[in-house]
Amino acid sequence: MTPAALPRRLTITAPSAHHETVASYLARLAALNSLDGDELWLRISAPDPTPSRRTVDIRQLAALTGRPAGHLAGALLELRDPPPAWPAFRHNPQVGCPRCDARHPGGPVYRLLPHHRYACTRHHRWIGPPDVNRPGPDTSAFPAITTAQRRHLALVRRHGWAAAYDAVLTGFMICGHLWDKRPDDDEPPVRRLMRIKWDVHALTLIPEGAERTAFTASLLFAAIYPDAVAIAAILVEHPEFGGDSILPRCSCLGGGRLPRYRRLAEPRV
C-alpha cells in the first residue's frame, strides 16, 4: 500500500500517551491497522528541507487519526510549538509504568520522561533512569519511594526543575559515596544504619541468587532514592544554593561546591 492509497482516516485509532514519542505512536497505529510503518510515516510527514529529511505535519496526523492537533501536541513532545525545555527531559525514550501503558494498545509505549519522574505514584512502579529497556519493579513494599517522588515533584514546583535536578543529583552522589565507603570503628551509628537499610533495599529489589536476571544499576538508585531526595530538600533550601557568593563545600564529595544555576522557564511536564 502506497502513502497515497492509505485511507483518509485510520479504521482503528488510539490516543497518544503523555510524553510518548512520535515514532512509538506511529508504530502502535501501524500495528493496530496492519499497515507498514514507513508508509504511515511518509503520509504524515513532509520534506524539510529535502526529501531525505522529513518532519511531522501535525495537520496530516490529526486528519489521519481524527484527533485534534492540540491534543496531539499536548501529548507528543516533538509536536509542541514552541518546543519544550529539552534539558528537562531524559535523552533516550523508555518504557514507563506497565499498568499505565496497558490502556494504550498496539505495542510498547516509549516516552521521553522528565528527569524528575522516578516512580509512578498511582501504581507504585519504579520508572527511574533505566540502563535496560524493561519495566521497573513494583515498589509497593517501599512506600518511602512513592513519598519521595511526591516530595521531589514539590521541589520542582517550588524551586524549578534545574535546581531540583542539581539537588537530587548531589543527593545521589552523597548517598553513593556513603554507601561505598568502608565502615570503620569511628563511624557514627546512624551512618552504619543507613548503609544497612540500603543493603536491605537492594537485596529486596535484586534478590540474592537472581543477580544475573534482576540486576540493573537503576535499582541501586531506587534503593537510595528516598534519602537522596531528603538530602536534596535540605540543599535546595540553603540560602546560598545557586547564589553568587562563596558556596558551602560538600566535604564528603572531596570539597566539591554546591552547583550554581539560574531558574529557567518551566516546561509543561
Buried (B, 14 or more C-beta within 10 A) or exposed (E): EEBEEBEEEBEEEBBBBBBBBBEBBBBBBBBBBEBEBEBBBBBBBEEEEEEEEBEBBBEBBBBBBEBEBEEBBBBBBBBBEEEBBEEBBBEEBBBBBBBBBEEBEBBBBBBBBBBBBBBBBEBBBBBBBBEEEEBBBBBEEBEBBBBBBEBBBEBBEEBBBBBBBBBBBBBBBBBBEBBEEEEEEEEEEEEEEBBEBBEEBBEBBBEEEEEEEEBBEBBBBBBBBBBBBBBBBEBBEEEEBBEEEEBEEBEEBEEEEBBEBEEEEEBEB
